[in-house]
């Protein structure tokens, strides 16, 4: 588990700001100290070279010196003098010389030297200035750096707290929203920043949830009403038959009850399929020849009297109309479209399949009254019936086109309504071709 788990965003921001400033100050101080030390070392080396040159000048400029003669010279501290033989000549300092050397870098010393002897002089660079500068820098800068870090942490704490104040208001409002009051919205701050966009996104999500909940409640009410009507009809028929058993035509009663039972079964099946589509359950998918499905649907309706269902002008010519999807669901989609067209057609329904621009197009045309342009989106809503189709005797539940559209969307396609060349409605399905995929 991360050590920052459980720490507020405000504390994290203050810690991050303080840590960043502390790191920046540390790097700056390190660079400053290294640069200062390098400069002081170079300066001390130059001073040491000059002191060595001066001492050597004193020794070589003393003229004719007899061997063993004592010479008084000014020597810097940490000096090393050697003669030609490599012997180290140690300066002798008077008693007061060390005290004077503390105030001056050079002090008088007595050397016993040989005549005409070349000398080598080496002076170690002094580290006193370097040590003093480093200690002074640390003593002066460290407290200021600590104060600056604390100031940045406190300022960040205040600013982040002020910036996150709208988040607290959003959280307080959002925690009080339940499924019963999805009409409520979180407050949107005036500043157009990330919190402003977050609040708008949350409100947009609440809008979608509110609409979905409204649709769900309406769907439950419509489903209850749709199921209650056939149940009430069956109950009334059975109660009437039991009240007058001797005068009841029992085969007729049973036949009507079976019709209402079939309707109940149809509605229950449609509701179950819609629930699966809403849950986005993915059935097994495989290549499906939509042209072959259309031909099977045409043959099925030819066995029943009434409206003629035939292949359209496009037929099944050209490249194969193969799509990738569920054969069961696509068959149900086609059945719903043809059944809907039969209920509204006068004499003929035609089904045509074609492949255009990598899309498989299936059109179902009828010669009925058609669908007004204002109602072409509304008919896809669940339990929607137009004024001339509200009677339940025709067997419609108001779910056929809604199921067809959901299946089309689940397969990456579209379902649209237009005007048929036959004068009625044309429902066109467009799905991606298997060849294109």
C-alpha contacts under 8 A as a table, 3 or more apart, distances in Angstrom:
res1	aa1	res2	aa2	distance
1	X	5	X	7.07
2	X	5	X	5.43
4	X	7	X	5.55
4	X	12	X	7.64
7	X	11	X	6.40
7	X	12	X	6.62
8	X	11	X	5.28
8	X	12	X	6.23
9	X	12	X	4.97
9	X	13	X	6.03
10	X	13	X	5.24
10	X	14	X	6.27
10	X	157	X	6.06
10	X	160	X	5.78
10	X	161	X	6.15
11	X	14	X	5.11
11	X	15	X	6.00
11	X	157	X	6.92
12	X	15	X	5.10
12	X	16	X	5.97
13	X	16	X	5.06
13	X	17	X	6.10
13	X	156	X	6.90
13	X	157	X	7.28
13	X	160	X	7.26
14	X	17	X	5.18
14	X	18	X	6.10
14	X	152	X	7.81
14	X	153	X	4.86
14	X	154	X	7.15
14	X	156	X	5.19
14	X	157	X	5.27
15	X	18	X	5.15
15	X	19	X	5.93
15	X	153	X	6.67
16	X	19	X	5.08
16	X	20	X	6.00
17	X	20	X	5.11
17	X	21	X	6.20
17	X	152	X	6.76
17	X	153	X	6.20
17	X	156	X	6.91
18	X	21	X	5.22
18	X	22	X	6.01
18	X	149	X	5.34
18	X	150	X	7.05
18	X	152	X	6.06
18	X	153	X	5.05
19	X	22	X	5.02
19	X	23	X	6.03
19	X	149	X	7.91
20	X	23	X	5.14
20	X	24	X	6.12
21	X	24	X	5.02
21	X	25	X	6.08
21	X	149	X	6.16
21	X	152	X	7.63
22	X	25	X	5.15
22	X	26	X	6.04
22	X	145	X	7.49
22	X	149	X	6.13
23	X	26	X	5.05
23	X	27	X	6.12
24	X	27	X	5.20
24	X	28	X	6.12
25	X	28	X	5.02
25	X	29	X	5.96
25	X	145	X	6.78
26	X	29	X	5.11
26	X	30	X	6.02
27	X	30	X	5.05
27	X	31	X	6.12
28	X	31	X	5.11
28	X	32	X	6.01
29	X	32	X	4.94
29	X	33	X	5.93
30	X	33	X	5.19
30	X	34	X	6.06
31	X	34	X	5.20
31	X	35	X	6.06
32	X	35	X	5.14
32	X	36	X	5.96
33	X	36	X	5.06
33	X	37	X	5.92
33	X	134	X	6.86
34	X	37	X	5.15
34	X	38	X	6.13
35	X	38	X	5.16
35	X	39	X	6.23
36	X	39	X	5.13
36	X	40	X	6.06
37	X	40	X	5.12
37	X	41	X	5.95
37	X	130	X	6.17
37	X	134	X	7.80
38	X	41	X	5.12
38	X	42	X	6.16
39	X	42	X	5.13
39	X	43	X	6.12
40	X	43	X	4.95
40	X	44	X	5.95
40	X	129	X	7.14
40	X	130	X	5.82
41	X	44	X	5.05
41	X	45	X	6.06
41	X	125	X	7.57
41	X	127	X	7.61
41	X	130	X	7.21
42	X	45	X	5.11
42	X	46	X	6.26
43	X	46	X	5.13
43	X	47	X	6.24
44	X	47	X	5.04
44	X	48	X	6.04
44	X	125	X	5.03
44	X	126	X	5.81
44	X	127	X	7.37
45	X	48	X	4.99
45	X	49	X	6.14
45	X	124	X	7.74
45	X	125	X	5.08
45	X	126	X	7.92
46	X	49	X	5.15
46	X	50	X	6.24
47	X	50	X	5.10
47	X	51	X	6.12
47	X	125	X	7.22
48	X	51	X	5.04
48	X	52	X	6.12
48	X	123	X	5.31
48	X	124	X	6.22
48	X	125	X	5.12
48	X	126	X	7.52
49	X	52	X	5.12
49	X	53	X	6.15
49	X	122	X	7.83
49	X	123	X	6.83
50	X	53	X	5.07
50	X	54	X	6.13
51	X	54	X	5.04
51	X	55	X	6.16
51	X	75	X	7.85
51	X	76	X	6.62
51	X	123	X	6.94
52	X	55	X	5.19
52	X	56	X	6.10
52	X	79	X	7.78
52	X	121	X	5.65
52	X	122	X	5.80
52	X	123	X	5.56
53	X	56	X	5.13
53	X	57	X	6.14
53	X	121	X	7.65
54	X	57	X	5.00
54	X	58	X	6.34
55	X	58	X	5.02
55	X	59	X	6.38
55	X	73	X	7.28
55	X	74	X	6.95
55	X	75	X	6.39
55	X	121	X	7.31
56	X	59	X	5.12
56	X	60	X	6.12
56	X	119	X	7.15
56	X	120	X	7.37
56	X	121	X	6.23
57	X	60	X	5.23
57	X	61	X	5.62
58	X	61	X	5.22
58	X	62	X	6.32
58	X	73	X	6.62
59	X	62	X	5.70
59	X	73	X	7.70
59	X	119	X	7.72
60	X	63	X	7.06
60	X	118	X	7.64
60	X	119	X	7.99
62	X	65	X	6.79
64	X	115	X	6.86
64	X	116	X	7.41
65	X	69	X	6.53
65	X	113	X	7.83
65	X	114	X	7.00
65	X	115	X	4.91
65	X	116	X	7.15
66	X	69	X	5.60
66	X	114	X	6.40
66	X	115	X	4.86
67	X	113	X	6.39
67	X	114	X	4.12
67	X	115	X	4.74
68	X	112	X	5.56
68	X	113	X	5.63
68	X	114	X	5.62
68	X	115	X	7.83
69	X	112	X	5.62
69	X	113	X	6.02
69	X	114	X	7.09
70	X	110	X	6.29
70	X	111	X	5.43
70	X	112	X	4.43
70	X	113	X	6.44
71	X	110	X	5.59
71	X	111	X	5.18
71	X	112	X	6.34
71	X	113	X	7.16
72	X	108	X	6.58
72	X	109	X	5.61
72	X	110	X	4.53
72	X	111	X	6.29
73	X	108	X	5.58
73	X	109	X	5.51
73	X	110	X	6.42
73	X	111	X	7.35
74	X	106	X	5.94
74	X	107	X	5.30
74	X	108	X	4.35
74	X	109	X	6.06
75	X	79	X	6.94
75	X	106	X	5.26
75	X	107	X	5.60
75	X	108	X	6.23
75	X	109	X	6.49
76	X	79	X	6.07
76	X	105	X	5.54
76	X	106	X	4.04
76	X	107	X	6.36
76	X	123	X	7.27
77	X	101	X	7.55
77	X	105	X	6.37
77	X	106	X	6.34
77	X	107	X	7.78
77	X	123	X	7.52
77	X	124	X	7.90
78	X	123	X	5.86
78	X	124	X	5.46
78	X	125	X	7.97
79	X	121	X	7.19
79	X	122	X	5.78
79	X	123	X	4.38
79	X	124	X	6.40
80	X	88	X	7.09
80	X	89	X	7.67
80	X	90	X	7.78
80	X	121	X	5.78
80	X	122	X	5.05
80	X	123	X	6.20
81	X	88	X	5.67
81	X	89	X	5.46
81	X	90	X	7.20
81	X	119	X	6.79
81	X	120	X	5.73
81	X	121	X	4.60
81	X	122	X	6.51
82	X	85	X	7.65
82	X	86	X	5.35
82	X	87	X	5.24
82	X	88	X	4.39
82	X	89	X	5.69
82	X	119	X	5.65
82	X	120	X	5.19
82	X	121	X	6.54
83	X	86	X	5.31
83	X	87	X	5.53
83	X	88	X	6.72
83	X	89	X	7.16
83	X	117	X	6.53
83	X	118	X	6.08
83	X	119	X	4.59
83	X	120	X	6.38
84	X	87	X	7.38
84	X	117	X	6.35
84	X	118	X	5.58
84	X	119	X	6.08
84	X	120	X	7.70
89	X	111	X	7.28
89	X	112	X	7.65
89	X	113	X	7.97
90	X	111	X	7.17
91	X	109	X	5.56
91	X	110	X	5.64
91	X	111	X	5.21
92	X	109	X	5.29
92	X	110	X	5.05
92	X	111	X	6.55
93	X	96	X	7.94
93	X	97	X	5.69
93	X	98	X	7.62
93	X	107	X	7.73
93	X	108	X	6.61
93	X	109	X	4.58
93	X	110	X	6.46
94	X	97	X	5.25
94	X	108	X	7.68
94	X	109	X	6.89
95	X	98	X	7.06
96	X	99	X	5.62
96	X	100	X	6.43
97	X	100	X	5.08
97	X	101	X	5.97
97	X	107	X	5.86
97	X	108	X	6.79
97	X	109	X	7.92
98	X	101	X	4.90
98	X	102	X	6.49
98	X	107	X	7.68
99	X	102	X	5.41
99	X	103	X	7.27
100	X	103	X	5.44
100	X	104	X	6.10
100	X	107	X	6.59
101	X	104	X	4.81
101	X	105	X	5.77
101	X	106	X	5.99
101	X	107	X	5.47
102	X	105	X	7.17
104	X	107	X	7.01
113	X	117	X	7.79
114	X	117	X	5.69
126	X	129	X	7.29
127	X	130	X	5.14
127	X	131	X	6.12
128	X	131	X	5.27
128	X	132	X	6.12
129	X	132	X	5.13
129	X	133	X	6.03
130	X	133	X	5.28
130	X	134	X	6.20
131	X	134	X	5.25
131	X	135	X	6.20
132	X	135	X	5.31
132	X	136	X	6.07
133	X	136	X	5.11
133	X	137	X	6.07
134	X	137	X	5.16
134	X	138	X	6.25
135	X	138	X	5.19
135	X	139	X	6.07
136	X	139	X	5.15
136	X	140	X	6.06
137	X	140	X	5.32
137	X	141	X	5.71
137	X	142	X	7.93
138	X	141	X	5.41
138	X	142	X	5.53
139	X	142	X	5.96
139	X	143	X	7.24
140	X	143	X	6.46
140	X	144	X	6.98
141	X	144	X	5.18
141	X	145	X	5.96
142	X	145	X	5.09
142	X	146	X	6.20
143	X	146	X	5.10
143	X	147	X	6.19
144	X	147	X	5.09
144	X	148	X	6.13
145	X	148	X	5.05
145	X	149	X	6.20
146	X	149	X	5.18
146	X	150	X	6.31
147	X	150	X	5.20
147	X	151	X	6.11
148	X	151	X	5.02
148	X	152	X	6.15
149	X	152	X	5.21
149	X	153	X	6.17
150	X	153	X	5.10
150	X	154	X	6.13
151	X	154	X	5.22
151	X	155	X	6.06
152	X	155	X	5.10
152	X	156	X	5.97
153	X	156	X	5.17
153	X	157	X	6.09
154	X	157	X	5.03
154	X	158	X	6.34
155	X	158	X	5.22
155	X	159	X	6.15
156	X	159	X	5.14
156	X	160	X	5.83
157	X	160	X	5.44
157	X	161	X	6.00
158	X	161	X	5.16
158	X	162	X	6.22
159	X	162	X	5.13
159	X	163	X	6.14
160	X	163	X	4.93
160	X	164	X	6.00
161	X	164	X	5.18
161	X	165	X	6.19
162	X	165	X	5.27
163	X	166	X	7.06
164	X	167	X	5.13
164	X	168	X	6.71
165	X	168	X	5.31
165	X	169	X	6.67
166	X	169	X	5.02
166	X	170	X	6.14
166	X	187	X	7.84
166	X	188	X	7.95
166	X	189	X	6.46
166	X	195	X	7.46
167	X	170	X	4.97
167	X	171	X	6.03
167	X	195	X	7.11
168	X	171	X	5.08
168	X	172	X	6.07
169	X	172	X	5.13
169	X	173	X	6.24
169	X	186	X	7.87
169	X	187	X	7.05
170	X	173	X	5.27
170	X	174	X	5.95
170	X	186	X	5.30
170	X	187	X	5.97
170	X	199	X	7.29
171	X	174	X	5.05
171	X	175	X	6.07
172	X	175	X	5.51
172	X	176	X	6.87
173	X	176	X	5.49
173	X	177	X	6.84
173	X	185	X	7.66
173	X	186	X	5.75
173	X	187	X	7.73
174	X	177	X	5.33
174	X	185	X	7.73
174	X	186	X	6.24
175	X	178	X	8.00
177	X	180	X	7.85
177	X	181	X	6.03
177	X	182	X	6.32
177	X	184	X	6.78
178	X	181	X	5.57
178	X	182	X	6.33
179	X	182	X	5.72
181	X	184	X	6.05
182	X	185	X	7.77
182	X	206	X	6.56
182	X	207	X	7.84
182	X	209	X	7.35
182	X	210	X	5.45
183	X	206	X	7.73
183	X	207	X	7.65
183	X	210	X	6.64
185	X	203	X	5.75
185	X	206	X	7.25
186	X	199	X	6.52
186	X	202	X	7.47
186	X	203	X	6.47
187	X	199	X	6.93
188	X	196	X	5.86
188	X	199	X	5.48
188	X	200	X	6.75
189	X	192	X	7.49
189	X	195	X	7.34
189	X	196	X	5.55
189	X	199	X	7.82
190	X	196	X	7.19
191	X	196	X	6.48
192	X	195	X	7.67
192	X	196	X	5.28
192	X	197	X	7.18
193	X	196	X	5.17
193	X	197	X	6.48
194	X	197	X	5.10
194	X	198	X	6.08
195	X	198	X	4.85
195	X	199	X	6.10
196	X	199	X	5.25
196	X	200	X	6.32
197	X	200	X	5.11
197	X	201	X	6.07
198	X	201	X	5.08
198	X	202	X	6.16
199	X	202	X	5.10
199	X	203	X	6.17
200	X	203	X	5.05
200	X	204	X	6.09
201	X	204	X	5.03
201	X	205	X	6.17
202	X	205	X	5.01
202	X	206	X	6.18
203	X	206	X	4.92
203	X	207	X	6.12
204	X	207	X	4.94
204	X	208	X	6.38
205	X	208	X	5.14
205	X	209	X	6.19
206	X	209	X	4.94
206	X	210	X	5.93
207	X	210	X	5.05
207	X	211	X	6.19
208	X	211	X	5.13
208	X	212	X	6.02
209	X	212	X	4.98
209	X	213	X	5.95
210	X	213	X	5.11
210	X	214	X	6.05
211	X	214	X	4.99
211	X	215	X	6.09
212	X	215	X	5.06
212	X	216	X	6.00
213	X	216	X	4.91
213	X	217	X	6.10
214	X	217	X	5.19
214	X	218	X	6.11
215	X	218	X	5.02
215	X	219	X	5.89
216	X	219	X	4.94
216	X	220	X	6.15
217	X	220	X	5.11
217	X	221	X	6.19
218	X	221	X	5.05
218	X	222	X	6.05
219	X	222	X	5.08
219	X	223	X	5.93
219	X	382	X	7.14
219	X	383	X	7.89
220	X	223	X	5.06
220	X	224	X	6.02
221	X	224	X	5.14
221	X	225	X	6.18
222	X	225	X	5.05
222	X	226	X	5.97
222	X	383	X	6.64
223	X	226	X	4.97
223	X	227	X	6.06
223	X	383	X	7.89
224	X	227	X	5.21
224	X	228	X	5.87
225	X	228	X	5.03
225	X	229	X	6.38
226	X	229	X	5.78
226	X	230	X	7.50
226	X	267	X	7.77
226	X	397	X	7.69
227	X	230	X	6.06
227	X	231	X	6.43
227	X	264	X	6.37
227	X	267	X	7.31
228	X	231	X	5.13
228	X	232	X	5.92
229	X	232	X	5.17
229	X	233	X	6.20
230	X	233	X	4.89
230	X	234	X	6.10
230	X	260	X	5.32
230	X	261	X	7.37
230	X	263	X	7.20
230	X	264	X	6.67
231	X	234	X	5.20
231	X	235	X	6.11
231	X	260	X	7.47
231	X	264	X	7.77
232	X	235	X	5.05
232	X	236	X	6.07
233	X	236	X	5.17
233	X	237	X	6.20
233	X	260	X	7.39
234	X	237	X	5.19
234	X	238	X	6.16
234	X	256	X	7.86
234	X	257	X	5.46
234	X	260	X	6.61
234	X	261	X	7.96
235	X	238	X	5.20
235	X	239	X	6.02
236	X	239	X	5.15
236	X	240	X	6.03
237	X	240	X	5.20
237	X	241	X	6.12
237	X	253	X	6.67
237	X	257	X	7.48
238	X	241	X	5.05
238	X	242	X	6.11
238	X	253	X	7.48
239	X	242	X	5.15
239	X	243	X	6.09
240	X	243	X	5.08
240	X	244	X	6.50
241	X	244	X	5.37
241	X	245	X	5.42
241	X	248	X	5.58
241	X	250	X	7.66
241	X	253	X	7.48
242	X	245	X	5.12
244	X	247	X	5.56
244	X	248	X	6.15
245	X	248	X	5.23
248	X	253	X	7.76
249	X	252	X	5.50
249	X	253	X	6.35
250	X	253	X	4.97
250	X	254	X	6.05
251	X	254	X	5.14
251	X	255	X	6.03
252	X	255	X	5.01
252	X	256	X	6.22
253	X	256	X	5.28
253	X	257	X	6.11
254	X	257	X	4.99
254	X	258	X	6.04
255	X	258	X	5.12
255	X	259	X	6.35
256	X	259	X	5.02
256	X	260	X	6.38
257	X	260	X	5.15
257	X	261	X	6.02
258	X	261	X	4.80
258	X	262	X	6.01
259	X	262	X	5.08
259	X	263	X	6.36
260	X	263	X	4.98
260	X	264	X	6.24
261	X	264	X	4.94
261	X	265	X	6.11
262	X	265	X	5.00
262	X	266	X	6.08
263	X	266	X	5.00
263	X	267	X	6.17
263	X	395	X	7.06
264	X	267	X	5.19
264	X	268	X	6.07
265	X	268	X	5.08
265	X	269	X	6.08
266	X	269	X	5.15
266	X	270	X	6.17
267	X	270	X	5.09
267	X	271	X	6.12
267	X	397	X	6.65
268	X	271	X	5.13
268	X	272	X	6.17
269	X	272	X	5.11
269	X	273	X	6.21
270	X	273	X	5.12
270	X	274	X	6.14
270	X	399	X	6.89
270	X	400	X	7.97
270	X	403	X	7.63
271	X	274	X	5.07
271	X	275	X	6.15
272	X	275	X	5.09
272	X	276	X	6.36
273	X	276	X	5.12
273	X	277	X	6.19
273	X	403	X	7.73
274	X	277	X	4.99
274	X	278	X	6.03
274	X	403	X	6.46
274	X	406	X	7.99
275	X	278	X	5.10
275	X	279	X	6.15
276	X	279	X	5.01
276	X	280	X	6.21
276	X	281	X	5.73
277	X	280	X	4.93
277	X	281	X	6.30
277	X	406	X	6.78
277	X	407	X	7.33
277	X	410	X	7.71
278	X	281	X	7.89
280	X	410	X	7.74
283	X	326	X	6.35
284	X	325	X	7.71
284	X	326	X	6.07
285	X	324	X	6.45
285	X	325	X	4.52
285	X	326	X	4.62
285	X	327	X	7.36
286	X	324	X	5.44
286	X	325	X	5.52
286	X	326	X	6.48
286	X	327	X	7.56
287	X	322	X	6.19
287	X	323	X	5.59
287	X	324	X	4.54
287	X	325	X	6.41
287	X	434	X	6.83
288	X	322	X	5.33
288	X	323	X	5.28
288	X	324	X	5.97
288	X	325	X	6.55
288	X	326	X	7.51
288	X	327	X	6.07
289	X	292	X	5.39
289	X	293	X	6.54
289	X	320	X	7.05
289	X	321	X	5.61
289	X	322	X	4.31
289	X	323	X	6.46
290	X	293	X	5.01
290	X	294	X	6.19
290	X	321	X	5.58
290	X	322	X	5.92
290	X	323	X	6.92
290	X	353	X	7.49
291	X	294	X	5.06
291	X	295	X	6.27
291	X	316	X	5.75
291	X	320	X	7.57
291	X	321	X	5.78
291	X	322	X	7.75
291	X	353	X	5.92
292	X	295	X	5.05
292	X	296	X	6.25
293	X	296	X	5.12
293	X	297	X	6.23
293	X	331	X	6.57
293	X	334	X	7.89
294	X	297	X	5.07
294	X	298	X	6.25
294	X	334	X	7.26
294	X	351	X	6.83
294	X	352	X	7.70
294	X	353	X	7.67
295	X	298	X	5.12
295	X	299	X	6.27
295	X	311	X	7.34
296	X	299	X	5.14
296	X	300	X	6.16
297	X	300	X	5.08
297	X	301	X	6.45
297	X	334	X	7.56
297	X	335	X	6.93
298	X	301	X	5.42
298	X	302	X	6.29
298	X	309	X	5.74
298	X	310	X	5.80
298	X	311	X	6.89
298	X	351	X	7.66
299	X	302	X	5.11
299	X	303	X	6.85
300	X	303	X	5.76
300	X	304	X	7.57
301	X	304	X	5.43
301	X	308	X	7.65
301	X	309	X	6.23
302	X	305	X	7.24
302	X	308	X	6.92
302	X	309	X	6.55
305	X	308	X	7.93
306	X	347	X	7.83
307	X	342	X	6.27
307	X	345	X	7.21
307	X	346	X	7.15
307	X	347	X	5.06
307	X	348	X	5.55
307	X	349	X	7.12
308	X	347	X	6.18
308	X	348	X	4.71
308	X	349	X	6.07
309	X	348	X	5.95
309	X	349	X	4.69
309	X	350	X	5.63
309	X	351	X	7.48
310	X	348	X	7.60
310	X	349	X	6.36
310	X	350	X	4.85
310	X	351	X	6.30
311	X	314	X	7.91
311	X	315	X	5.72
311	X	350	X	5.33
311	X	351	X	4.90
311	X	352	X	5.77
312	X	315	X	5.38
312	X	350	X	4.87
312	X	351	X	4.95
312	X	352	X	4.39
312	X	353	X	7.85
313	X	352	X	6.55
314	X	317	X	6.87
314	X	352	X	5.36
314	X	353	X	6.19
314	X	354	X	6.37
315	X	351	X	7.83
315	X	352	X	5.24
315	X	353	X	5.95
315	X	354	X	7.46
316	X	320	X	7.83
316	X	321	X	7.79
316	X	352	X	7.19
316	X	353	X	5.72
316	X	354	X	6.60
317	X	320	X	7.88
317	X	354	X	7.31
318	X	354	X	7.46
318	X	355	X	7.47
319	X	355	X	6.79
320	X	355	X	7.69
321	X	353	X	7.25
321	X	354	X	6.68
321	X	355	X	6.06
321	X	360	X	5.80
321	X	433	X	6.91
322	X	360	X	7.50
322	X	433	X	5.89
322	X	434	X	5.39
322	X	435	X	7.41
323	X	360	X	7.37
323	X	431	X	6.95
323	X	432	X	6.40
323	X	433	X	4.84
323	X	434	X	4.45
323	X	435	X	7.90
324	X	411	X	7.90
324	X	432	X	7.93
324	X	433	X	7.34
324	X	434	X	5.51
325	X	330	X	7.43
325	X	411	X	6.38
326	X	329	X	5.37
326	X	330	X	6.11
327	X	330	X	5.20
327	X	331	X	5.94
328	X	331	X	5.19
328	X	332	X	6.24
329	X	332	X	4.97
329	X	333	X	6.16
329	X	407	X	6.67
330	X	333	X	4.91
330	X	334	X	6.24
330	X	407	X	7.21
331	X	334	X	5.18
331	X	335	X	6.13
332	X	335	X	5.04
332	X	336	X	6.12
332	X	404	X	7.62
333	X	336	X	5.25
333	X	337	X	6.37
333	X	403	X	7.21
333	X	404	X	4.69
333	X	407	X	6.73
333	X	408	X	7.80
334	X	337	X	5.19
334	X	338	X	6.23
334	X	404	X	7.76
335	X	338	X	5.26
335	X	339	X	5.95
336	X	339	X	5.16
336	X	340	X	6.01
336	X	400	X	5.27
336	X	401	X	6.73
336	X	404	X	6.66
337	X	340	X	5.20
337	X	341	X	6.20
337	X	364	X	6.91
337	X	400	X	7.41
337	X	401	X	6.93
337	X	404	X	7.29
337	X	427	X	7.51
338	X	341	X	5.02
338	X	342	X	6.11
338	X	349	X	7.53
338	X	364	X	6.74
339	X	342	X	5.10
339	X	343	X	6.35
340	X	343	X	5.36
340	X	344	X	6.79
340	X	396	X	7.96
340	X	400	X	7.28
340	X	401	X	7.79
341	X	344	X	5.41
341	X	345	X	5.84
341	X	349	X	6.58
341	X	364	X	7.35
341	X	365	X	7.20
341	X	366	X	5.92
341	X	425	X	7.91
342	X	345	X	5.16
342	X	348	X	7.80
342	X	349	X	6.53
342	X	366	X	7.53
343	X	394	X	7.13
344	X	366	X	7.60
344	X	368	X	5.34
344	X	369	X	7.16
344	X	370	X	7.97
345	X	348	X	6.22
345	X	349	X	6.66
345	X	366	X	5.22
345	X	367	X	5.17
345	X	368	X	4.03
345	X	369	X	7.52
345	X	424	X	7.46
346	X	366	X	7.77
346	X	367	X	5.88
346	X	368	X	5.24
347	X	367	X	6.87
348	X	366	X	6.00
348	X	367	X	6.26
349	X	364	X	7.02
349	X	365	X	5.62
349	X	366	X	4.51
349	X	367	X	7.02
350	X	364	X	5.81
350	X	365	X	5.25
350	X	366	X	6.52
351	X	362	X	7.21
351	X	363	X	5.79
351	X	364	X	4.71
351	X	365	X	6.58
352	X	362	X	5.72
352	X	363	X	5.31
352	X	364	X	6.70
353	X	360	X	7.24
353	X	361	X	5.71
353	X	362	X	4.51
353	X	363	X	6.53
354	X	360	X	5.93
354	X	361	X	5.29
354	X	362	X	6.60
355	X	358	X	6.63
355	X	359	X	5.66
355	X	360	X	4.52
355	X	361	X	6.01
355	X	433	X	7.79
356	X	359	X	5.32
356	X	360	X	6.42
356	X	361	X	7.19
358	X	432	X	6.52
358	X	433	X	5.60
358	X	435	X	7.41
358	X	436	X	5.61
359	X	430	X	6.27
359	X	431	X	5.63
359	X	432	X	4.72
359	X	433	X	5.05
359	X	436	X	7.83
360	X	429	X	7.95
360	X	430	X	5.62
360	X	431	X	5.24
360	X	432	X	6.13
360	X	433	X	5.54
361	X	428	X	6.77
361	X	429	X	5.59
361	X	430	X	4.65
361	X	431	X	6.69
362	X	428	X	5.70
362	X	429	X	5.04
362	X	430	X	6.60
363	X	426	X	6.55
363	X	427	X	5.70
363	X	428	X	4.43
363	X	429	X	6.32
364	X	426	X	5.64
364	X	427	X	5.32
364	X	428	X	6.53
365	X	420	X	5.63
365	X	421	X	7.83
365	X	422	X	7.04
365	X	424	X	6.93
365	X	425	X	5.92
365	X	426	X	4.52
365	X	427	X	6.69
366	X	370	X	7.95
366	X	420	X	6.86
366	X	422	X	6.32
366	X	423	X	7.38
366	X	424	X	5.14
366	X	425	X	5.81
366	X	426	X	6.79
367	X	370	X	7.56
367	X	420	X	7.60
367	X	422	X	5.00
367	X	423	X	5.27
367	X	424	X	4.31
367	X	425	X	7.21
368	X	423	X	6.89
368	X	424	X	4.49
368	X	425	X	6.99
369	X	423	X	7.33
369	X	424	X	5.22
369	X	425	X	7.41
370	X	419	X	6.95
370	X	420	X	7.99
370	X	423	X	6.98
370	X	424	X	3.97
370	X	425	X	4.27
371	X	375	X	6.53
371	X	376	X	6.40
371	X	418	X	7.96
371	X	419	X	7.87
371	X	424	X	7.45
371	X	425	X	5.94
372	X	375	X	5.39
372	X	376	X	6.50
373	X	376	X	5.33
373	X	418	X	7.98
374	X	377	X	7.35
374	X	378	X	7.86
375	X	378	X	5.03
375	X	379	X	6.12
376	X	379	X	5.82
376	X	380	X	7.63
376	X	416	X	7.96
376	X	417	X	6.05
376	X	418	X	7.91
377	X	380	X	5.86
377	X	381	X	7.64
378	X	381	X	5.50
378	X	384	X	7.21
379	X	382	X	7.87
379	X	384	X	5.78
379	X	385	X	6.90
379	X	386	X	7.47
379	X	401	X	6.99
379	X	402	X	7.68
380	X	384	X	7.34
380	X	401	X	5.33
380	X	402	X	4.65
380	X	405	X	6.90
381	X	384	X	5.69
381	X	399	X	7.81
381	X	401	X	7.81
381	X	402	X	5.68
382	X	398	X	6.08
382	X	399	X	5.27
382	X	402	X	5.51
383	X	397	X	6.43
383	X	398	X	3.94
383	X	399	X	5.43
384	X	398	X	5.01
384	X	399	X	7.43
385	X	388	X	7.98
385	X	389	X	5.79
385	X	390	X	5.46
385	X	398	X	5.70
386	X	389	X	5.29
386	X	390	X	6.28
387	X	390	X	5.78
388	X	391	X	7.83
391	X	394	X	6.61
392	X	395	X	5.57
392	X	396	X	6.16
392	X	397	X	7.45
393	X	396	X	7.80
396	X	399	X	7.81
396	X	400	X	7.72
397	X	400	X	7.06
398	X	401	X	7.36
398	X	402	X	7.72
399	X	402	X	5.14
399	X	403	X	6.01
400	X	403	X	5.31
400	X	404	X	6.22
401	X	404	X	4.88
401	X	405	X	6.09
402	X	405	X	5.26
402	X	406	X	6.30
403	X	406	X	5.16
403	X	407	X	6.20
404	X	407	X	5.19
404	X	408	X	6.18
404	X	415	X	7.90
405	X	408	X	5.01
405	X	409	X	6.17
405	X	414	X	7.26
405	X	415	X	5.88
406	X	409	X	5.15
406	X	410	X	6.08
407	X	410	X	5.00
407	X	411	X	6.37
408	X	411	X	5.24
408	X	412	X	6.44
408	X	413	X	4.94
408	X	414	X	5.70
408	X	415	X	6.53
408	X	429	X	7.41
408	X	431	X	7.49
409	X	412	X	5.03
409	X	413	X	5.18
409	X	414	X	6.11
410	X	413	X	7.40
411	X	431	X	7.12
412	X	431	X	6.55
412	X	432	X	7.11
413	X	429	X	7.17
413	X	430	X	5.36
413	X	431	X	4.42
413	X	432	X	6.74
414	X	429	X	5.87
414	X	430	X	5.37
414	X	431	X	6.89
415	X	427	X	6.95
415	X	428	X	5.73
415	X	429	X	4.72
415	X	430	X	6.65
416	X	427	X	5.72
416	X	428	X	5.37
416	X	429	X	6.76
417	X	425	X	6.89
417	X	426	X	5.63
417	X	427	X	4.53
417	X	428	X	6.31
418	X	425	X	5.99
418	X	426	X	5.02
418	X	427	X	6.38
418	X	428	X	7.80
419	X	423	X	6.69
419	X	424	X	6.12
419	X	425	X	4.91
419	X	426	X	5.28
420	X	423	X	5.29
420	X	424	X	5.23
420	X	425	X	5.01
420	X	426	X	4.57
421	X	424	X	7.43
432	X	436	X	6.74
432	X	437	X	7.19
433	X	436	X	5.15
433	X	437	X	6.50
434	X	437	X	5.10
